[in-house]
Amino acid sequence: MKTLLFAAGATVATLLLAACASGPRLSEAEYRQMAIDTIKRDFQAKGQAKHERVTQDEVQQACNSYLNNPPNELMVKLTSAQLAAVKLPADGKYLGDWKEGEKIAQSGRGFTWSDKADEPAGGNCYNCHQIGPQETSFGTIGPSLLAYGKTRGNSPEIQKYTYSKIFNAKAFNLCSEMPRFGHAGALNEQQIKHLVALLLDPASPVNK
Amino acid sequence: MNIASSGLRLLSCTAALALSLSAAAQAKDPNAEFEKFRAEMEESNPAELFEIKGEELWKARRGPKNVSLAESCDLGQGMGKVEAAYVKMPRYFADADAVMDAERRIVWCMVEKQGFKFDDIAKKPFQGGNDNNAPEITNLVTYVASGSRNMKFDIPLGDPKVRDAFETGKATAAYRAGPYDFSCNTCHGVDGKRIRMQNLPNLATPEGAIKGVQGWPGYRMTGGVMLTSQWRMNDCFRQQRFPEPKYASQAVTNLLTYMSGNSNGQIYKGPGIKR
């Protein structure tokens, strides 16, 4: 009986060992730390892309550490801080020229190591969003923005929200996939105003 | 097939491509049109030209130590054997005490066995649009990859060191940083998304992961250059607005272990054609 039990125990142990050998050895957090250490060691500055870019800021760290779903308290704290840092236009005006906005929305240039650092960045908008009805080559990572203004109206509140969302999407949804264009210094005040006009101006093709 | 005839074939392929792509541009679904065209193209794949050059390089005695890779480089399948080696890498190599993808392993052999200097190879490891010839290392990787044509990916994930590379690669794919907060997963973490008209494979799934590694090394029709998975990883990080991953580094191997490992059991078709 003892022998039988021992044999059964040994079989279970062998099975467990086999299962452990084929599964991950460490926790998700430990592998994440290994990934960060390896990235810091194995990446090098090139062009305008300096090495410091691989270091997380507090928003990135919260999203990375909790797989884009941080605990509520942390999320509220960081989201509020991002919102508080949104720089609204000093003149209180949000609408630029939608035609200029369309050009910015079309452009995907900027911030790669092969881009010149002193040339203005584009908005990359069509990479992820449907926007104007005439542009059929659009991405689907973000929601469609077709008829954005038509369905939301053009009130000062909507203008302010739209400006702020482009300036810093993380002020509303901490782990949004959308870049923080104003916060990152990719788009300036005037460029963001043009994009707001593209989305909200009743004359923009987006709202026709 | 000799090199002269494959060169001619390359020219005719490029001409056919120009015609076909302009037709595809007018079609409703350029992705489907391109896939159809690529399937036809692969009957006379320009990558073969690079395989032939790579085979010559593999067998030639070269470098300060004047030895061939065929007689000195073990890709995990026995000395000098290329058959089935590519679909079983990344794997752990005890002599280097590291998990290595195919390109990293061949570079290691060139340095350790043939006596080449790593910095000389890493100085310009990828073919640029203005270069007439692909680097030697690209030809070698293409030759090695051709030895796994129509074989199933079989990355040894049961090896704890390979598993570590896989899990670290998975975490690397999820790591958001840089001015745009992008990770690999921003574009390649869910099913059914596009950038502009370009379909984006979800690398976490077997169907998506195989799309990430299939066709590499590949003859890229934009620019007419031959490029490897190492280049593809490099260009992803460029678009991710990250700094540059060092050539043949562990970070790149980790990602390739994640993608290739998720492709296990699926058939690798060999060096391919890319848009």
Contacts between the chains, C-beta under 8 A, distances in Angstrom:
chain1	res1	chain2	res2	distance
A	21	B	158	6.2
A	21	B	160	6.6
A	22	B	157	6.9
A	22	B	158	4.9
A	22	B	163	7.5
A	23	B	163	7.5
A	24	B	163	6.3
A	24	B	167	4.9
A	25	B	160	5.6
A	25	B	163	6.5
A	25	B	164	6.3
A	25	B	167	7.9
A	26	B	164	7.4
A	26	B	167	7.1
A	28	B	171	7.3
A	31	B	164	7.7
A	31	B	167	4.3
A	31	B	168	5.3
A	31	B	170	7.1
A	31	B	171	4.6
A	32	B	171	4.5
A	32	B	174	7.8
A	32	B	175	7.5
A	34	B	164	7.5
A	34	B	168	4.8
A	34	B	171	7.1
A	35	B	168	5.0
A	35	B	169	7.7
A	35	B	171	3.8
A	35	B	172	4.4
A	35	B	175	5.8
A	35	B	254	7.2
A	36	B	175	6.8
A	38	B	168	6.3
A	38	B	172	7.2
A	38	B	250	5.5
A	38	B	251	4.9
A	38	B	254	6.4
A	39	B	172	6.5
A	39	B	175	6.6
A	39	B	251	5.6
A	41	B	250	7.8
A	41	B	251	7.7
A	42	B	245	6.0
A	42	B	246	5.1
A	42	B	249	3.9
A	42	B	250	5.8
A	42	B	251	3.7
A	42	B	252	7.5
A	43	B	237	7.8
A	43	B	242	6.6
A	43	B	243	4.7
A	43	B	244	6.5
A	43	B	245	5.6
A	43	B	246	6.9
A	43	B	251	6.9
A	44	B	243	6.0
A	44	B	244	5.5
A	44	B	246	5.6
A	45	B	243	5.2
A	45	B	244	7.6
A	46	B	243	5.8
A	46	B	244	4.1
A	49	B	178	7.9
A	49	B	238	7.9
A	49	B	241	6.7
A	49	B	242	6.4
A	49	B	243	4.4
A	49	B	244	7.0
A	50	B	243	6.6
A	51	B	243	5.4
A	53	B	177	6.3
A	53	B	178	4.5
A	53	B	179	6.7
A	53	B	241	7.0
A	53	B	242	6.0
A	53	B	243	5.6
A	54	B	177	5.3
A	54	B	178	7.3
A	54	B	242	6.5
A	54	B	243	6.4
A	55	B	177	6.8
A	56	B	176	7.4
A	56	B	177	5.4
A	59	B	181	7.4
A	60	B	176	5.0
A	60	B	177	5.5
A	60	B	181	5.9
A	63	B	176	5.8
A	63	B	181	7.7
A	64	B	174	7.0
A	64	B	175	6.0
A	64	B	176	5.6
A	64	B	177	8.0
A	67	B	174	7.0
A	111	B	179	5.3
A	111	B	180	6.7
A	111	B	241	4.6
A	112	B	238	5.0
A	112	B	239	6.3
A	112	B	241	5.9
A	113	B	238	5.7
A	113	B	243	7.0
A	113	B	244	6.3
A	114	B	238	6.3
A	126	B	196	6.5
A	127	B	195	5.0
A	127	B	196	6.0
A	128	B	195	7.1
A	137	B	196	4.8
A	137	B	197	5.0
A	138	B	196	6.5
A	139	B	193	7.3
A	139	B	194	5.0
A	139	B	195	4.6
A	139	B	196	5.4
A	139	B	198	8.0
A	140	B	192	7.5
A	140	B	193	5.3
A	140	B	194	4.8
A	141	B	186	7.4
A	141	B	187	6.8
A	141	B	193	5.1
A	141	B	194	7.6
A	141	B	195	6.9
A	141	B	200	7.8
A	170	B	181	7.5
A	177	B	181	7.9
A	177	B	186	5.2
A	179	B	179	7.3
A	179	B	180	3.9
A	179	B	181	6.0
A	179	B	182	7.5
A	180	B	181	6.8
A	184	B	179	4.5
A	184	B	180	6.7
A	185	B	179	7.7
A	186	B	179	6.6
A	186	B	180	7.5
